[in-house]
Amino acid sequence: PYSLVWLLLTFIYIVMPNTKVNFGAALFAGVIAGTIFQLTEFLYVNFQIGVASYNAIYGSFAALPLFLAWLQISWLIILFGAELSFAKQNVDKYELEIDSSDVSYNHRRLLSVLITHHLVLEFDKGEESSTTQQISDDLNIPIRIVRQVLFDLQEAHIISEVHTEDPKVVSYQPAQSINKISICTVVNAIENLGGDELPVEASAELKTIKASMDAIQKSIEKSSANILLKDI
């Protein structure tokens, strides 16, 4: 019975999540969650028999609440196993990972350019596009930050998803011509995410500040340092 439950839960942890789960992580979670499941099932059955034998009338009334409680506990055990599977698979990635919310805006912008450059070079060389995990491994960037940066780059229409043979795995490629993607292209797209309607009065000071910032931005775009990512 134990081995059957282990295999069943392992199968569930591989098939059900909308992401790729390694067999080793699924088996690890399946064995632990399956063992707990079997032990709690043993306790439930014995408790149910004890209640029924103690008083036939009240025991029958208690059968349904006990069954519903057991059903709830069973699902909690299965969900606990899913958490174990995720933890086992990603322990090496998250153990020393910094909180992505602590990354400064300037550094996030730098990472956006770096990741786009990585994808542009792959595309230019005709190589297979990278997945989130591959980007994280190649550039040695925590995967949570990679996911957030990729999301922003997609929203900014700098990159796009590429569906692979595995429906649970997607890779990424440039969404524009690589002959037009410069450093400023990425930076401007990231900075302009969201609405541009200012909920403040259009004062003379605001117009002056905006004009100065636009002039600075144009000078940056015309700078010789604003090179195409494929040329880096």
MITOR-86553 format. One record per residue (C-alpha): chain; z, x, y. Coordinates in steps of 0.001 Angstrom, whole numbers. Layout:
N
<atom><chaine>A</chaine><w>Z</w><u>X</u><v>Y</v></atom>
...
This chain:
232
<atom><chaine>A</chaine><w>0</w><u>0</u><v>0</v></atom>
<atom><chaine>A</chaine><w>848</w><u>2779</u><v>2429</v></atom>
<atom><chaine>A</chaine><w>-2495</w><u>4544</u><v>2049</v></atom>
<atom><chaine>A</chaine><w>-4429</w><u>1304</u><v>2537</v></atom>
<atom><chaine>A</chaine><w>-2575</w><u>511</u><v>5755</v></atom>
<atom><chaine>A</chaine><w>-3059</w><u>4084</u><v>6974</v></atom>
<atom><chaine>A</chaine><w>-6799</w><u>3904</u><v>6359</v></atom>
<atom><chaine>A</chaine><w>-7084</w><u>449</u><v>7934</v></atom>
<atom><chaine>A</chaine><w>-5300</w><u>1513</u><v>11126</v></atom>
<atom><chaine>A</chaine><w>-7279</w><u>4753</u><v>11249</v></atom>
<atom><chaine>A</chaine><w>-10474</w><u>2702</u><v>11062</v></atom>
<atom><chaine>A</chaine><w>-9225</w><u>413</u><v>13853</v></atom>
<atom><chaine>A</chaine><w>-8366</w><u>3353</u><v>16131</v></atom>
<atom><chaine>A</chaine><w>-11833</w><u>4843</u><v>15640</v></atom>
<atom><chaine>A</chaine><w>-13910</w><u>1668</u><v>15995</v></atom>
<atom><chaine>A</chaine><w>-12050</w><u>-527</u><v>18482</v></atom>
<atom><chaine>A</chaine><w>-11600</w><u>1714</u><v>21585</v></atom>
<atom><chaine>A</chaine><w>-14500</w><u>1797</u><v>24016</v></atom>
<atom><chaine>A</chaine><w>-14552</w><u>5575</u><v>23849</v></atom>
<atom><chaine>A</chaine><w>-15092</w><u>8251</u><v>21232</v></atom>
<atom><chaine>A</chaine><w>-11965</w><u>8950</u><v>19163</v></atom>
<atom><chaine>A</chaine><w>-11679</w><u>11999</u><v>16924</v></atom>
<atom><chaine>A</chaine><w>-10939</w><u>11307</u><v>13274</v></atom>
<atom><chaine>A</chaine><w>-7941</w><u>13646</u><v>13284</v></atom>
<atom><chaine>A</chaine><w>-6295</w><u>11856</u><v>16213</v></atom>
<atom><chaine>A</chaine><w>-6992</w><u>8442</u><v>14674</v></atom>
<atom><chaine>A</chaine><w>-5608</w><u>9528</u><v>11282</v></atom>
<atom><chaine>A</chaine><w>-2482</w><u>10979</u><v>12911</v></atom>
<atom><chaine>A</chaine><w>-1808</w><u>7693</u><v>14702</v></atom>
<atom><chaine>A</chaine><w>-2770</w><u>5640</u><v>11648</v></atom>
<atom><chaine>A</chaine><w>-256</w><u>7410</u><v>9397</v></atom>
<atom><chaine>A</chaine><w>2638</w><u>7111</u><v>11851</v></atom>
<atom><chaine>A</chaine><w>1907</w><u>3549</u><v>12972</v></atom>
<atom><chaine>A</chaine><w>1126</w><u>2505</u><v>9387</v></atom>
<atom><chaine>A</chaine><w>4423</w><u>3863</u><v>8102</v></atom>
<atom><chaine>A</chaine><w>6372</w><u>2065</u><v>10841</v></atom>
<atom><chaine>A</chaine><w>4395</w><u>-1104</u><v>10105</v></atom>
<atom><chaine>A</chaine><w>5237</w><u>-958</u><v>6404</v></atom>
<atom><chaine>A</chaine><w>8928</w><u>-336</u><v>7068</v></atom>
<atom><chaine>A</chaine><w>9222</w><u>-3205</u><v>9544</v></atom>
<atom><chaine>A</chaine><w>7301</w><u>-5467</u><v>7166</v></atom>
<atom><chaine>A</chaine><w>9793</w><u>-4619</u><v>4407</v></atom>
<atom><chaine>A</chaine><w>12700</w><u>-5484</u><v>6715</v></atom>
<atom><chaine>A</chaine><w>11025</w><u>-8723</u><v>7815</v></atom>
<atom><chaine>A</chaine><w>10344</w><u>-9919</u><v>4261</v></atom>
<atom><chaine>A</chaine><w>13881</w><u>-9162</u><v>3106</v></atom>
<atom><chaine>A</chaine><w>15393</w><u>-10799</u><v>6165</v></atom>
<atom><chaine>A</chaine><w>13231</w><u>-13887</u><v>5680</v></atom>
<atom><chaine>A</chaine><w>14239</w><u>-14151</u><v>2030</v></atom>
<atom><chaine>A</chaine><w>17898</w><u>-13731</u><v>2976</v></atom>
<atom><chaine>A</chaine><w>17756</w><u>-16469</u><v>5600</v></atom>
<atom><chaine>A</chaine><w>15939</w><u>-18856</u><v>3267</v></atom>
<atom><chaine>A</chaine><w>18387</w><u>-18284</u><v>428</v></atom>
<atom><chaine>A</chaine><w>21412</w><u>-18639</u><v>2698</v></atom>
<atom><chaine>A</chaine><w>20469</w><u>-22135</u><v>3809</v></atom>
<atom><chaine>A</chaine><w>17350</w><u>-23878</u><v>2559</v></atom>
<atom><chaine>A</chaine><w>17155</w><u>-26384</u><v>5444</v></atom>
<atom><chaine>A</chaine><w>17826</w><u>-24042</u><v>8371</v></atom>
<atom><chaine>A</chaine><w>15937</w><u>-21239</u><v>6662</v></atom>
<atom><chaine>A</chaine><w>12732</w><u>-23291</u><v>6725</v></atom>
<atom><chaine>A</chaine><w>13223</w><u>-24004</u><v>10441</v></atom>
<atom><chaine>A</chaine><w>13701</w><u>-20290</u><v>11120</v></atom>
<atom><chaine>A</chaine><w>10528</w><u>-19286</u><v>9249</v></atom>
<atom><chaine>A</chaine><w>8112</w><u>-19966</u><v>12124</v></atom>
<atom><chaine>A</chaine><w>10087</w><u>-18178</u><v>14893</v></atom>
<atom><chaine>A</chaine><w>10645</w><u>-15220</u><v>12595</v></atom>
<atom><chaine>A</chaine><w>6940</w><u>-15084</u><v>11756</v></atom>
<atom><chaine>A</chaine><w>5957</w><u>-15189</u><v>15454</v></atom>
<atom><chaine>A</chaine><w>8471</w><u>-12424</u><v>16201</v></atom>
<atom><chaine>A</chaine><w>7029</w><u>-10359</u><v>13349</v></atom>
<atom><chaine>A</chaine><w>3495</w><u>-10966</u><v>14673</v></atom>
<atom><chaine>A</chaine><w>4513</w><u>-9733</u><v>18112</v></atom>
<atom><chaine>A</chaine><w>6182</w><u>-6635</u><v>16674</v></atom>
<atom><chaine>A</chaine><w>3109</w><u>-5909</u><v>14542</v></atom>
<atom><chaine>A</chaine><w>837</w><u>-5870</u><v>17588</v></atom>
<atom><chaine>A</chaine><w>3264</w><u>-3662</u><v>19466</v></atom>
<atom><chaine>A</chaine><w>3176</w><u>-1182</u><v>16576</v></atom>
<atom><chaine>A</chaine><w>-635</w><u>-1194</u><v>16568</v></atom>
<atom><chaine>A</chaine><w>-740</w><u>-628</u><v>20335</v></atom>
<atom><chaine>A</chaine><w>1839</w><u>2141</u><v>19968</v></atom>
<atom><chaine>A</chaine><w>-494</w><u>3791</u><v>17469</v></atom>
<atom><chaine>A</chaine><w>-3368</w><u>3553</u><v>19944</v></atom>
<atom><chaine>A</chaine><w>-1231</w><u>5370</u><v>22526</v></atom>
<atom><chaine>A</chaine><w>-389</w><u>8023</u><v>19946</v></atom>
<atom><chaine>A</chaine><w>-4057</w><u>8498</u><v>19142</v></atom>
<atom><chaine>A</chaine><w>-4909</w><u>8997</u><v>22817</v></atom>
<atom><chaine>A</chaine><w>-1981</w><u>11385</u><v>23319</v></atom>
<atom><chaine>A</chaine><w>-2925</w><u>13437</u><v>20261</v></atom>
<atom><chaine>A</chaine><w>-6551</w><u>13732</u><v>21328</v></atom>
<atom><chaine>A</chaine><w>-5829</w><u>14625</u><v>24950</v></atom>
<atom><chaine>A</chaine><w>-2568</w><u>16581</u><v>24793</v></atom>
<atom><chaine>A</chaine><w>-4300</w><u>19881</u><v>25546</v></atom>
<atom><chaine>A</chaine><w>-6101</w><u>18412</u><v>28570</v></atom>
<atom><chaine>A</chaine><w>-3169</w><u>16649</u><v>30230</v></atom>
<atom><chaine>A</chaine><w>-265</w><u>18952</u><v>29331</v></atom>
<atom><chaine>A</chaine><w>-656</w><u>21239</u><v>32337</v></atom>
<atom><chaine>A</chaine><w>-2809</w><u>18965</u><v>34496</v></atom>
<atom><chaine>A</chaine><w>-1904</w><u>18492</u><v>38133</v></atom>
<atom><chaine>A</chaine><w>-1673</w><u>15022</u><v>39613</v></atom>
<atom><chaine>A</chaine><w>-5152</w><u>14138</u><v>40837</v></atom>
<atom><chaine>A</chaine><w>-3633</w><u>12262</u><v>43788</v></atom>
<atom><chaine>A</chaine><w>-2319</w><u>15613</u><v>45096</v></atom>
<atom><chaine>A</chaine><w>-5829</w><u>17035</u><v>45491</v></atom>
<atom><chaine>A</chaine><w>-6741</w><u>17295</u><v>49171</v></atom>
<atom><chaine>A</chaine><w>-9752</w><u>15507</u><v>50617</v></atom>
<atom><chaine>A</chaine><w>-11399</w><u>18824</u><v>51444</v></atom>
<atom><chaine>A</chaine><w>-10940</w><u>20137</u><v>47901</v></atom>
<atom><chaine>A</chaine><w>-12240</w><u>16887</u><v>46399</v></atom>
<atom><chaine>A</chaine><w>-15307</w><u>17272</u><v>48596</v></atom>
<atom><chaine>A</chaine><w>-15757</w><u>20846</u><v>47350</v></atom>
<atom><chaine>A</chaine><w>-15497</w><u>19668</u><v>43738</v></atom>
<atom><chaine>A</chaine><w>-18087</w><u>16980</u><v>44443</v></atom>
<atom><chaine>A</chaine><w>-20562</w><u>19647</u><v>45534</v></atom>
<atom><chaine>A</chaine><w>-19659</w><u>21878</u><v>42583</v></atom>
<atom><chaine>A</chaine><w>-20154</w><u>19137</u><v>39992</v></atom>
<atom><chaine>A</chaine><w>-23409</w><u>17993</u><v>41585</v></atom>
<atom><chaine>A</chaine><w>-24623</w><u>21602</u><v>41578</v></atom>
<atom><chaine>A</chaine><w>-23809</w><u>21829</u><v>37867</v></atom>
<atom><chaine>A</chaine><w>-25840</w><u>18694</u><v>37116</v></atom>
<atom><chaine>A</chaine><w>-28721</w><u>19777</u><v>39360</v></atom>
<atom><chaine>A</chaine><w>-29045</w><u>23117</u><v>37559</v></atom>
<atom><chaine>A</chaine><w>-29030</w><u>21386</u><v>34169</v></atom>
<atom><chaine>A</chaine><w>-31748</w><u>19017</u><v>35317</v></atom>
<atom><chaine>A</chaine><w>-33795</w><u>21853</u><v>36844</v></atom>
<atom><chaine>A</chaine><w>-33645</w><u>23850</u><v>33606</v></atom>
<atom><chaine>A</chaine><w>-34523</w><u>20820</u><v>31492</v></atom>
<atom><chaine>A</chaine><w>-31220</w><u>20995</u><v>29638</v></atom>
<atom><chaine>A</chaine><w>-29437</w><u>18035</u><v>28090</v></atom>
<atom><chaine>A</chaine><w>-27291</w><u>16218</u><v>30632</v></atom>
<atom><chaine>A</chaine><w>-23534</w><u>16723</u><v>30418</v></atom>
<atom><chaine>A</chaine><w>-20832</w><u>14213</u><v>29596</v></atom>
<atom><chaine>A</chaine><w>-17527</w><u>13944</u><v>31461</v></atom>
<atom><chaine>A</chaine><w>-15808</w><u>16080</u><v>28840</v></atom>
<atom><chaine>A</chaine><w>-18513</w><u>18740</u><v>28913</v></atom>
<atom><chaine>A</chaine><w>-18347</w><u>18968</u><v>32699</v></atom>
<atom><chaine>A</chaine><w>-14569</w><u>19320</u><v>32517</v></atom>
<atom><chaine>A</chaine><w>-14863</w><u>22091</u><v>29918</v></atom>
<atom><chaine>A</chaine><w>-17741</w><u>23955</u><v>31604</v></atom>
<atom><chaine>A</chaine><w>-16183</w><u>23986</u><v>35075</v></atom>
<atom><chaine>A</chaine><w>-12542</w><u>24111</u><v>33929</v></atom>
<atom><chaine>A</chaine><w>-11607</w><u>21070</u><v>36037</v></atom>
<atom><chaine>A</chaine><w>-9000</w><u>18531</u><v>34839</v></atom>
<atom><chaine>A</chaine><w>-10803</w><u>15604</u><v>33288</v></atom>
<atom><chaine>A</chaine><w>-9050</w><u>12983</u><v>35418</v></atom>
<atom><chaine>A</chaine><w>-10330</w><u>14608</u><v>38588</v></atom>
<atom><chaine>A</chaine><w>-13813</w><u>14927</u><v>37046</v></atom>
<atom><chaine>A</chaine><w>-13830</w><u>11194</u><v>36299</v></atom>
<atom><chaine>A</chaine><w>-12833</w><u>10318</u><v>39858</v></atom>
<atom><chaine>A</chaine><w>-15399</w><u>12657</u><v>41404</v></atom>
<atom><chaine>A</chaine><w>-18158</w><u>11355</u><v>39125</v></atom>
<atom><chaine>A</chaine><w>-17266</w><u>7791</u><v>40089</v></atom>
<atom><chaine>A</chaine><w>-17526</w><u>8646</u><v>43801</v></atom>
<atom><chaine>A</chaine><w>-20831</w><u>10465</u><v>43290</v></atom>
<atom><chaine>A</chaine><w>-22227</w><u>7441</u><v>41478</v></atom>
<atom><chaine>A</chaine><w>-21080</w><u>5105</u><v>44238</v></atom>
<atom><chaine>A</chaine><w>-22769</w><u>7428</u><v>46742</v></atom>
<atom><chaine>A</chaine><w>-26014</w><u>7343</u><v>44687</v></atom>
<atom><chaine>A</chaine><w>-26009</w><u>11102</u><v>44228</v></atom>
<atom><chaine>A</chaine><w>-25872</w><u>10940</u><v>40423</v></atom>
<atom><chaine>A</chaine><w>-26527</w><u>8304</u><v>37793</v></atom>
<atom><chaine>A</chaine><w>-25452</w><u>7603</u><v>34236</v></atom>
<atom><chaine>A</chaine><w>-27612</w><u>8472</u><v>31240</v></atom>
<atom><chaine>A</chaine><w>-26946</w><u>6458</u><v>28089</v></atom>
<atom><chaine>A</chaine><w>-26871</w><u>8522</u><v>24914</v></atom>
<atom><chaine>A</chaine><w>-27379</w><u>7561</u><v>21280</v></atom>
<atom><chaine>A</chaine><w>-23653</w><u>6891</u><v>21087</v></atom>
<atom><chaine>A</chaine><w>-22983</w><u>3739</u><v>23177</v></atom>
<atom><chaine>A</chaine><w>-19442</w><u>4956</u><v>23873</v></atom>
<atom><chaine>A</chaine><w>-20622</w><u>8212</u><v>25459</v></atom>
<atom><chaine>A</chaine><w>-22541</w><u>8572</u><v>28729</v></atom>
<atom><chaine>A</chaine><w>-23846</w><u>11667</u><v>30452</v></atom>
<atom><chaine>A</chaine><w>-24892</w><u>12261</u><v>34050</v></atom>
<atom><chaine>A</chaine><w>-27919</w><u>13483</u><v>35954</v></atom>
<atom><chaine>A</chaine><w>-29044</w><u>13619</u><v>39621</v></atom>
<atom><chaine>A</chaine><w>-30093</w><u>10234</u><v>41027</v></atom>
<atom><chaine>A</chaine><w>-32306</w><u>11824</u><v>43691</v></atom>
<atom><chaine>A</chaine><w>-34952</w><u>14508</u><v>43775</v></atom>
<atom><chaine>A</chaine><w>-33249</w><u>17866</u><v>43352</v></atom>
<atom><chaine>A</chaine><w>-35590</w><u>19186</u><v>46064</v></atom>
<atom><chaine>A</chaine><w>-33690</w><u>17040</u><v>48569</v></atom>
<atom><chaine>A</chaine><w>-30079</w><u>17488</u><v>47438</v></atom>
<atom><chaine>A</chaine><w>-28407</w><u>19999</u><v>49711</v></atom>
<atom><chaine>A</chaine><w>-24734</w><u>20703</u><v>50328</v></atom>
<atom><chaine>A</chaine><w>-24734</w><u>18346</u><v>53312</v></atom>
<atom><chaine>A</chaine><w>-26480</w><u>15650</u><v>51285</v></atom>
<atom><chaine>A</chaine><w>-23497</w><u>15467</u><v>48943</v></atom>
<atom><chaine>A</chaine><w>-20845</w><u>15901</u><v>51621</v></atom>
<atom><chaine>A</chaine><w>-22357</w><u>13223</u><v>53897</v></atom>
<atom><chaine>A</chaine><w>-22757</w><u>10782</u><v>51020</v></atom>
<atom><chaine>A</chaine><w>-19112</w><u>11217</u><v>49994</v></atom>
<atom><chaine>A</chaine><w>-17865</w><u>10929</u><v>53566</v></atom>
<atom><chaine>A</chaine><w>-19862</w><u>7769</u><v>54193</v></atom>
<atom><chaine>A</chaine><w>-18546</w><u>5892</u><v>51169</v></atom>
<atom><chaine>A</chaine><w>-17086</w><u>2528</u><v>52132</v></atom>
<atom><chaine>A</chaine><w>-17579</w><u>418</u><v>55222</v></atom>
<atom><chaine>A</chaine><w>-18383</w><u>1907</u><v>58635</v></atom>
<atom><chaine>A</chaine><w>-17086</w><u>-970</u><v>60734</v></atom>
<atom><chaine>A</chaine><w>-14147</w><u>305</u><v>62763</v></atom>
<atom><chaine>A</chaine><w>-11417</w><u>-2330</u><v>63325</v></atom>
<atom><chaine>A</chaine><w>-10711</w><u>-893</u><v>66778</v></atom>
<atom><chaine>A</chaine><w>-11970</w><u>-1522</u><v>70261</v></atom>
<atom><chaine>A</chaine><w>-15180</w><u>341</u><v>71093</v></atom>
<atom><chaine>A</chaine><w>-13632</w><u>2246</u><v>73985</v></atom>
<atom><chaine>A</chaine><w>-15266</w><u>4995</u><v>76014</v></atom>
<atom><chaine>A</chaine><w>-13026</w><u>7541</u><v>74324</v></atom>
<atom><chaine>A</chaine><w>-14117</w><u>6369</u><v>70890</v></atom>
<atom><chaine>A</chaine><w>-17790</w><u>6592</u><v>71818</v></atom>
<atom><chaine>A</chaine><w>-17297</w><u>10117</u><v>73160</v></atom>
<atom><chaine>A</chaine><w>-15477</w><u>11256</u><v>70027</v></atom>
<atom><chaine>A</chaine><w>-18126</w><u>9701</u><v>67782</v></atom>
<atom><chaine>A</chaine><w>-20940</w><u>11345</u><v>69752</v></atom>
<atom><chaine>A</chaine><w>-19212</w><u>14734</u><v>69485</v></atom>
<atom><chaine>A</chaine><w>-18666</w><u>14331</u><v>65740</v></atom>
<atom><chaine>A</chaine><w>-22299</w><u>13274</u><v>65219</v></atom>
<atom><chaine>A</chaine><w>-23443</w><u>16333</u><v>67165</v></atom>
<atom><chaine>A</chaine><w>-21262</w><u>18595</u><v>65017</v></atom>
<atom><chaine>A</chaine><w>-22641</w><u>16968</u><v>61867</v></atom>
<atom><chaine>A</chaine><w>-26234</w><u>17488</u><v>62989</v></atom>
<atom><chaine>A</chaine><w>-25569</w><u>21142</u><v>63758</v></atom>
<atom><chaine>A</chaine><w>-24127</w><u>21581</u><v>60260</v></atom>
<atom><chaine>A</chaine><w>-27172</w><u>19935</u><v>58706</v></atom>
<atom><chaine>A</chaine><w>-29483</w><u>22278</u><v>60624</v></atom>
<atom><chaine>A</chaine><w>-27409</w><u>25339</u><v>59671</v></atom>
<atom><chaine>A</chaine><w>-29022</w><u>27962</u><v>57439</v></atom>
<atom><chaine>A</chaine><w>-25952</w><u>27648</u><v>55205</v></atom>
<atom><chaine>A</chaine><w>-26965</w><u>24118</u><v>54274</v></atom>
<atom><chaine>A</chaine><w>-29092</w><u>25146</u><v>51323</v></atom>
<atom><chaine>A</chaine><w>-30407</w><u>23150</u><v>48391</v></atom>
<atom><chaine>A</chaine><w>-28061</w><u>23087</u><v>45421</v></atom>
<atom><chaine>A</chaine><w>-30841</w><u>24151</u><v>43062</v></atom>
<atom><chaine>A</chaine><w>-31186</w><u>27399</u><v>45035</v></atom>
<atom><chaine>A</chaine><w>-27543</w><u>28402</u><v>44593</v></atom>
